[in-house]
Amino acid sequence: MAVWIQAQQLQGDALHQMQSLYGQHFPIEVRHYLSQWIEGQLWDAIDLENPQEEIKAKRLLDSLIQELQKKAEHQVGEDGFLLKIKLGHYASQLKSTYDRCPLELVRCIKHILYTEQRLVREATNSSSPVGSLMDSMSQKYHQINQAFEELRILTQDTENDLRKLQHNQEYFIIQYQESLRIQAQLSSLATLPPADRQLREPSLLSKRATVEAWLTREANTLQKYRLGLAEKHQKTLALLRKQQTVILDDELIQWKRRQQLAGNGGPPEGGLDILQSWCEKLAETIWQNRQQIRRAEHLRQQLPIPGPIEELLTELNSTITDIISALVTSTFIIEKQPPQVLKTQTKFAATVRLLVGGKLNVHMNPPQVKATIISEQQAKALLKNENTRNDSSGEILNNNCVMEYHQTTGTLSAHFRNMSLKRIRRSDRRGAESVTEEKFTILFESQFSVGGNELVFQVKVSKSPLVNVICQEPLKAMQQNYNSSISTMWDNAFAEPGRVPFIVPDKVLWPQLCEALNMKYKAEVQSNRGLNEENLVFLAQKAFSSSSVNPEDYRNMTMTWSQFNRESLPGRNFTFWQWFDGVMELTKKHLKPHWNDGAILGFVNKQQAQDMLMSKPNGTFLLRFSDSEIGGITIAWVAENPNKAGERMVWNLMPYTTKDFSIRSLADRISDLNHLLFLYPDRPKDEVFSKYYTPPLSKAVDGYVKPQIKQVVPEFTTPNPDPAANPTYMDHAASPAVSQPHAYGLYPPIGDPMLDADGDFDLDDTMDVARHVEELLRRPMEGQWSGHQS
């Protein structure tokens, strides 16, 4: 159901909130008459922080105006005449408002749609039967909203009590003045004749006694009112603290954690609108209670009555100040993080935001934010509130920015668009390897005034740790950048919230690492198909040099940072991460569609491949990642053993790498090999790969024939049934090939110097020759055959 249809069914406060979204900046009539068009546009596809997106925003603005004008032209009749004029006026108004800032229109509409969806969702949850099942998030939101409703009722209750106390106190003061007047009259009787004094004195004494008795009783009553009000405020503040803990320590921390995991390819952290609405409600409630406590203090000062109330009010005032201080300092956040691997002399951006800026009117005196880069030691000193003497560990250009308030969305933020790290100061001289593990952070600082300079807060927030890469040599810089990325991935995945900068576990449980690897793999490959349990068992076997296929055997095993990225795998000259990263790079660049189709099993070793294929018909093949080479994939298939009649064996091609696929794609290579018939377990290969085959070359032009590169395996070459389909057939230009039949068995003794320890051709002696021929064939014909053309 369209959001607008559901939004029109809102009632009460939700309806009022929805209506308040509209005004001259975006009339509700436009939303109503263009609801289907508005909800059909890709507003989220526009990055509001990227000025280059302004062109897209301008197109949407122009389209919106055209739709309005079209809608206006179709209005007929008496009622339609007025609507036609109104819609035409709105078209002109929107063009005038947003023509110079179309991104603000996108910001406005995104805010409207998001808020409407939230209100509809909340209304749907609250109107459902009590016994209905709600998911955990909806239940949590429901509890938070219930707590806010309880706080609203408590705050209104104390407001009513405060007004009653003020009224009673004002009446008490009037009666107290009356007692003073009576006392003055009694004092004046001394000047009267005795007869007159005796006549008037009894009446005045009686009045004084009555008033003083009333004042005594009323003073006790006022004291009880004050104590009762203070106790209610204590209850409200306790609930406020609890609610603030849920929002800041649970929800906001979770958002920050999602933001951190997004750096590893996790799902987006999500918008801040719901969090901001909660924080604004907190700010509003806290401020109302603070004003009430101050008014109660003013009443006490106006009419001091001995008792414990003075101490109670002091405590309440201190508590409410602590609560609002925690709210302001915790809601100063980094909305858009700077990059985690930072290079000198390279432009980067960041956005900081104050989630309560609108409600506390901080924007009335726009604060300035400053960014500085500090070391790990300086970050630790800041955490301990130690004086760092405003030291920094480098110089950032364009590091000052004024916070701007966007009225349509109610956000207060500072957008650093053109920062650049000019220089970095390191704690000591380090080698190139350790440079990538030395961590820094960017600290954002500002000062906020709340309540007309009534309260002033110094706020600071730092980004996730970053590492700095400064090497100018391309190869060394690439290596540093690679090592830095691994360091930040480990930090993102396993750093605990609220840690001491920048402590990260040296070892983690295997299931935790599996989660991080799966997240990274899906993000890098840009695929919804992640790593299944069998894939993770394969990785565990590789990581721990184990043969167990039971996932439970790895549940309590741990992997250290050194095992992950410093120590080479047994019998190899590369680490676990280097192998895994090579698989990701190869898949991302050349194998993504085949991985998404499920055509690549990938995480299967040579023995497993043999066991799987030997039960299948000849010509069945599978694709697995190479165990012995970084970023390699091989084809394993089952066929007859040419040395023994009636015996079958599994063959393995030399692994393909990125260099091979830059010459000819995997699908085309599989198409070339006629002996490959079925993709494991039993899918005809053309059914799986034909949509990726390169179309046949065109016919000869002007008597010249274009050469074509084709892959062959000599032992399995069969005549081409249709020579016309491929004019030039070049079996001498084959890519990877297996050994001669007499020298190749399942695990035969190695007698051929061209074979490696696994029975495959040596890469240096065969691949280079094949690639050289392939590259020659790719060069222009004129260059190779000049002087021989007829």
N, C-alpha and C positions, 0 to 999 in steps of 0.2 A: 504494500500500500504506500502511496506517495506520502512523503513526510508532511507536506502542507495539509493534506486531508486529515491526517492524524492530529496535526497541531491545532486545527480549528476545533477539535473536540476537547481541548484542554479547558480546565475550569479553575476558578479561584486564583490563588497566588501564581500558579504555573501559567495561567492565561495572561495575568498581569505582566509577568516576566517576559512572556513571548511578545506582547504588545509593545513593551518598552524597548525592544530591539529596533523598532522602526521610528522614523521621523523624517525630517527634511533631507537627511543624508541618504535615506533609502525608504521611500514611501511604502506602506503596507499594501497599497493598491497594486504596485508593480509586482510585489511578491505574489499577490493573488492571481492576477491575470496572466502572469508569465511563469507560473509555478512549475509547469512541466518542462519548459525550456531551461529554467534556472537549475532545476535538479538534474538535468541531462548534461550539463557542462562539466568539464574536468577541471574544476577549480583547484583541486589539490595538486594537479600536475605543475602548477606555477610556483616557483620558489620566490617568496616575497623578499628574500634577502639578496637576490641576484638582480642587479639593475638591467641586465640583458634580457630578462623575462618581461620587461615593460612592453615589448612589441606584442607578445602574446596577450598581455592584459589589455592593450589598446584594441586588439582585434575583438576580444570579448566585449569590451565597452561598446564598440561600434555595432556589434551584432545585437547587443541588448537594446540599443537605441533603435535599430532597424526593426526588431521584433515589436517594440512598443509602438512605433509609428505604423507598422502593419496592422497591429491590433486596433489602433485608433481608427484607421481607415475603414475597417470592417464594421464599425459601429453604425447602426441605422436606427431610425425612429426617434421619438421624442426623448426617451431616456438615453439612447445611444448618443445623442448630440452632446449632452453634458459630459458623458464619459469620454467622448472623442476629444473634447477640449482639454479635459483633465489629463488624459494619457499623453497628449501632445505636449502639454506643459511639463509633465514629468520627464519626458524625453529630453526637452531642452534643459531642464534643471540638472539632470544627471550628466549631460554632456558638459555643461558649464562647471559642475563641481569636480568631475573626475578627468576631464580631458588632459589636464597637465599632470595628473598623478593617477593613472589607471590602476597601478598596483594597489592603491588604497581602496578602490572599488572591490578588487579581488579579496583583500583582507576583510572588508566589511561583509561581503556575502559569505565567505568561509565562516566567519564568526557567527553570522545569523543561522546558517545551516547547521553548524555544530551545536549551537545552543538549542535550536528546535529539536534536534535529534535527542539531545540529553533530556530535555523536558518531557518529550514523548516517552522516552525509555523509563524515566522516573515515574511518570504517571501510570504507565502500564504495569510497572512492578508494584506500586502502592495500591492499585485498584484490583490486583489479582487476589483470589481467595487466600486466606491465611495459610491454609494447608497445602497450597501449591508449592511445587519444588522450584526454587530459584537457584541459579548457579551461584558460585561462591562470590563472584565479583558483584553481582546484583545484590546479594545478601549483605555484603560489606557496605555497599553504597547506601542500602536501606538503613543499616545501623547508624551510619554517619549522619544521614538526614534525620533520623529519629533523635539522635543526640542534639542536633542543632535545634530541632523543634522543642526539646526539653529545655535547652538553654534560652531559647526565645521566651518561653513561658516563665522561667525563673527570673529572667531579666525584667520582664514586664511586671512580675509580682513585686520585685524589689523596687521598681520605679513607683508603683502604686503605694507601697509602704513608705517610701521616701517622701512622697507628696503628702501623705497623711501625717507623717512625723513633722514635716515642715509646717503644715497647717496647725497642728497641736502646739508646736513650739511657738508659733506666732501668737496664738491665743494665750499661751502661758505668759509670754512677754507682756501682752496687754494687761493680763491680770496682775502681773508683777508690778507694772507701772501703777495699777490701781492701788496696790498695797502701799506703794511709796507715797501716793497721793494722800491716802488715809493717815499714814504716819506723819506726813507734813501737817495735816489738819489737826492731828492730836498735839503736835508740837506747838501749833499756833494757839491752842486753848490757854496756854500759860499767860497769854496777854489779856485774856478776857476776865471780866468780873467773875467771882466765884459762883454766883447764881447761874450765869450763862454757861460756865464750864461744866457745872454739875448737870445741867440740862442736856448738853450735847455730847459729853464725854462717854456715857454708857453706850450710846448708839454707835459711836465711832469705834469704841473698843470691841463691840460685838462684830461689827463689820470686819475689823482687822483680824480678829480671831478666825472668822469664817474664811476670809481670803487666804490667810496664812495656812490654814488647815488644807484648803484646796490646793494651794501651791505645793505643800509638802507631798500630798497624794499625787499631784500631777507631775512633780519632779521625779518621783519613783516610777510613774507610768512612762514618762519620757525616757528614763534610763532603760526601762525594759524594752521600749520600742527600739532604742538605739542598739542595745545588745542583740535583740531579735533580728534587726536588719543586718548587723555585722555577721551574725551566724548564717543568715541566708546568703550573704555575699561569700562567706567561706565555702559554703556548699557549691555556689555557682563557680567560684574560682577552681575548686577541686575538679568539677566536671569540665571546665575549660581546659585545665591542664591535661586531663585524660584525653579529651577530644583533640587537643593540639598534638599530643604524643602520637595518636593514631595517624593524624594527617602528615606531620612533619617527620616523625621517626619511622613510620611504616610506609605510607603512600609516597611521600616525596623521596625517601631513600630508595624505594623500589623503582621509582622513575629514574633516579640517578643510576641505579644498577642496570636498568634496561638501556640507558644511554651508554653506559660503559660497555655492555655486551654488544651493542650495535656496532661498536668499533671492531668487533670480531666477526661481524656479519650477522649478528642476531637481529630479530625483528625490530622495527623502529620503536623508539621509546614511547611514542604516542604524544598527543597534544597535551598542553598544560592548562587548557581551558577549565576542565573540571577541577583540577588542583587549585587553580587560581580562584575559582568561585568559592571553594571551601576556605581557602586562606582569607579571602575577602570577608566571608561570613564570620570567621574567627576574629579578624581585625575589627569588624563592626561591633561584634558582641563584646570584645575586650574593651574597646574604647567607650562603649556605653556604660559598662560596669566601672571603668576607671573614673568617668565623669560622675557617676553616682557616689562612689567612695569619696571623691573630692568634695561633692556637695554635702555629704554626711559630715566630713571633717569641718567644713565651713559652718554647719549648724552647731557642731560641738564648740567651735571657737566663739560663735555668737552667743552661746549660752553654756558656759562651762558648768558641768555637774560632776562632782567627784565620783570616781569609779574606774573600772578597768577599760572603759571604752576608748580612752586615748591610746593605750597600748595596742588594742585590737585594730584600730584604724591605721596606726602606723604600720602594723604587720600586713594589713590588707593592701595598703598603698605600695609597700615594698614588693609584695607578691605579684600584684597586677603589673607593676613596672617590669619585673623579671619576665613575666609571661609575654608582654608586648615586645620586650627586647629580644627574646628568643624567636618570636615570630618574624620580626623584621630582619634579624641577622640570618635566619635560616631560609627565608624566602628570597634572598638575594642569590640568584643561581645563574649558572652558565647554560643558556638555552641552546646555543650552538657552539660546540667545543672547537678549539683550534686543532690543527692536525697533531697527531701524537709523535710523528717523526718530522722534525723541523729542520730545515736547511737555512743556512745564512743567506742573506740577500735574496730571499724568496718571499713573495707576498702571501699573506694568509689572512683569514678573517675569523671573527668570533662575535657572539651576541650574548650579552648579560641582561637579566630581567629581574625586576622586583615584583613579586606576585601580589603585593599589597599596596603598591604605589598609588593606585587610583583611589582606594578607600581611605587611605590616611593622608590624602592630598599632598603627597610628597612632590608631585609634579608641579605644584604651585610655585615651587622654588627649585627648578630642575637641577638635580645634582650632577656632578661630573665624576666620571669613572676613569681611573688610571690603571694601566696594565704594566706590570714589571715581571721580569724573569728572575726566579730565585732557585738556589740549589736545594738539594735534599736536606742538607744540614740547616739551612735557613728556614725551610718549611717546618722542620722539627722544632726549631726555636720558636716559631710563630705559634705552633700548637701549644707550647708551654707558656705562651704569653711573655716570652723573653724579649728583651729589647734587641732588635736586629739593626738598629741605627739606620733604618731606611736603606740598607745595603741591597744591591741587586747583583746578579751574576752575569749581566750583559746589558745590552742597549737595544731597545725596541723602538723603531720609528713609528710615528702616528699612533702613539699609545695613550692618547687622551680623547675622551668622547663624552658628550653631554647626553644624558638620558632624555628620550623623547616620549611624549604621551600620545597614544593613538586613541582618540575619543571613541571611534566606532567600535573598537574591540576592548577598550579599557585597559590596555597594556602599557606599561612603562618599561622601556628597554633602551639599551645603548648598543649600536651596531658598529663594531670595529671592522671596517671593510678593507683597509689598506695597510695593515700592520706588516712590518718586516723586521726580522732579527738582523740587526747590523753587525753585532759582534757578541761573542760569548766568552766569559771568563771561567776557566775550569779551576778546580781546587788544587790540582797539581798536574804535572805533565804525565800523560798516560799514553799507552800504545794504542794503535788503531783498533785492536779488538776490544779493549776496555772502554773506549770512547762510546761504544754503542750500548754500554750498560750503565753509564753514568747518567743519572736522571735529574731532570729539572722540572719546574712547573711554572706556569704563568699565573701570577697573582693579580686579581682584580680588586681594587680598593675604591671606596667612596664614603661619603658622609651624608646621612639623611637627617633632615629636621622634621619632626612630627608635632602636629598641634601648634603651629605658629612658633617654632623654636622652643616649645615647651620641653620636648625631649630631643636629644641629638644622639644619633647612633653612628659609630664607626663600624663599617661593614667590610668584610674581606671574604673572598671566595677564590679557591684555586682549582685549576683544571686537573684532569687525570695526568699522571706523570708523563712527561715527554722526554725523548732523547734527541740529541742534536747531532746532525751530520754535517761536517764542514769540509771534508776532503774534496779537492778540486779535480783529482785524477779520476776519470770516468769509471775505470774498473774498480778501483778501491772504493769510490763513492757508492757504486752499486752494491758492493759487498757490505759496506757499513749500513746502507739503507736496508738491505736484506736482514742483517743481524738485528737492527733496530726494530724492524717489524715483528720479529719473533719475540723480542723482549716485551714489546707492548701487548702482543697477543696473550702472553702468559700473565702479564699484569692485569689485563682486562678480565681474563677468565677467572682468576683465583684471588684477587685482592679482596680483603674483607672490608665492609663499610666501616668508616670511622677509624681506620687503621692509623698507626704512626707512619708518617711519610718515610719511605714508600715501601714499607714492609710487605713482602709477598711470600707465600709458602715456598720453600725449596723443593718440597715433594708433595704430590697430590695423589688421591686415590684414582685408580684406573677408570672407574665409571665417571668421575668428574672430568677427566681428560677426554674420555670418549664424547661426552656432551660438547666440550669445547671443539674437538676435532670435527664433529658432525656439523656444528654450527658454521665453522670456518669453511668446511668443504662446500656446503650448500650455497654459502654466500659467494665464494670465489668462482664456483662453477655456474652460479646463477641458475640453480635447479631446485625444484621441489623434491627431487629424489635424493635423499640423503644416504647415510651409511646404515645398513641394516645390521642385525645381530651377527650374521655370518661374516660381514665385512669387518666388524669390530673384533670378532674372535681372531680373524686373520691378522689384524693389526697387533693384537695382544701377543699372538705367537711370534710375530716379528720383533716386537718391543722387548719381550722377555725370553726370547730364544726357547719357546715352549712348544710342545706338540699337542697339548690338550685342546680339545674342541668343545669343552664344557665352559660356557660363559661364567658359571658360578665360581670356577677355579680362579678367576681374575678379579672377583668382586672386592677382595680386601688387599689386593696388591697395589703397591704405590710405585710411582715413577718420579724420579728426581729431575731437576732442571738439567743436570749434567747428562743424564741418560737420554733426555729428550733432545738436546741440541749441542752437546759437547763431545760425548763419547761415541765413537763409531760403532755401528752394529757389528756383531761378530763376523769376521771373515770379509768385511766390506771396508771401503775407505770413505764412507759417508754415514751421517747420523740418521736417526729415525726421522727427525723432522725434515731433513734434506730429501729423503726418499718420498715422504708424504707430500711435501711441497712440490716436488717434481711431478707427482701424479696429478695434483690439482692444476698445475700450469699446463700440462699436456692436455688434460680434459677440457680446461677452459678455452684453450686456443683452437683445438682441433677435433675434440671428441664429444662436445656438449650435446649435440642432437642425438648421437648414438647412446650416450649415457642416459639421457632423458627417455629414450625409447626402451630402455632395458636391454639393449643389445650387448652391452659390455658387462660381463661379470666382474672383471677387473681384479678384485681382491681374492685371488686364487693362486696357490703355489703350483709348481710343476707336477708334483706328485698327486695333488688333488685333481688337477686337470686330467691327468692320465686315468685316474680311477673313474672319473665322470664320463670320459669319452669312450673307454673300452667297452662299455655296455651299449653303445650306440652304433648305428649303421656306419659303414665307411663314408667318408665325406662330411661327417659331422664335425663342426669346429666351434671353438669358443675364443673369446678375447680376454686376455689377462694381462695385468701390469707386470712388467719385468721385475724379478727379484734382484737382479744383479746390476741393473743400470738405472740411474736417476732419470725419471721422465721418459720411460720406455714402455711400450705395449707390444705384446707378441700374439701371434695366432698359433693355436695348438689344434691339430686335427687328427683324426684316426683314419688309417689307410692300411693297405696290405704291406707286409714286409717283403720287399723284393728279393731278399736273400733266403726266405723260407716260405715255400708254398703253403697256403692255408693259415699262415700266422699273421696277426695284425699288430700294428704298433702305433704309438702316438708320436707325431712329428711336431717340431717347434721351429717357427721362423725366427731369425735373428730379430731382436726388438726394433720396432720403429720408434723414431724420436721426432721432435718438432721439425728438424731439418728435413726428414723424409716427407712429412706431410706438407711441407711448403712446396714440394715438387709434385706430389700426387696424393690425393686424399685417401683416407682409409676406405671409403666406399668403393672408389675406383680400383684400388688395389685388390679388394675382395672380389670385385667383378672380374678382374683379370685372371684370377685363379680358378680355372674351370673345375678343378678337383674339389673345391669347397662347395658343398651342396646344401647342407642344413646347419643353421645356427642352433647351437645347443639350447633346448633339448631336441627339437624336431621342426624348427621353422624354416621353410625354404628361404634361401639367402636373398633372392630377389624380392620376396615379399617384405623383407626387413629393410634392405639397403637400396632398392632400385630408385626410390624417390631422391636419393642423394647422388646418383650416377651423373657424371658429366655427359652432356649430349654429344652424339657422334660428331666428328669434324665434318666440315662442309666438303663438297666435291672439289676436285682440282680446278684451279683458276689459271688461265693463260698457260696451260701445260705444266704448271708447277704443282707438286703435291706437298702438303704440309706433313712433317714427320709427327709421329705420335709415340709418346712414351707409354710402354706397357710393362707391367711386372710379370715375370715368369719364374717358375721354379723348375729347373731343367728336368728333374726326375719325374715331374708331373705334367709336363707340357703335352697338350693334345692338339691335333690339327684344328685349325679354325674352319668350321663348316661353311662360313660365308666370307670369303676373302674380300668381297666388295665392301663389306661393312667397315673394314679397317684397312685402308690402302697400304699402309706401311707397317709391317709387323717386325719388331726388333727384339728378338730373344736375347741378343748379346747385351742389351741395355737393362738387364734385370736388376731389380733392387734386391733386398735380402733373400738369401737362398739357404736351403738346408744342405747337409753333406751328401756325398755320393752314397748310393745304397749300400755298397759293400763295406762302408766305414760307419754306418749309422744303425744302431740298434736301440733298444729301450735305454739301456745304460751300458753301452759297449766300451771296451777299452779304447783309449784315445791313441790312435796310431797316426792320424793325419795332423801335421803341424799347423794346418789352417783352422783346426777346430779348437774351441776353448774347452775348459774343464767340464762344461755341461753338454758337450757334443754339438755346440753351435759354431758357426764360422766366426773367426776372429774379426772383430769390427774394423780394426785398422787395416787388415789385409784385403778385405772384400768390400766393405761399405764405401770406402773412399773411392775405389775404382768405379763402382757402380754410380756413385753420385757424380763423379767427374764426367762420365759419359752422359748422364742425364743433363748436367749443366751445359755441356757442349751442344746437346740437341736443342736446348732452349734458346741458344744465341741466334741472332738473325742469320738467315740463310746467306745473304749477300756477303757477310763478313767471312764466312767459311769457304765459299765457292767462287769468290771473285776471280774472273779470268777464265772460268770454265763454263760460263753460261752461253747458250747458243741462241 
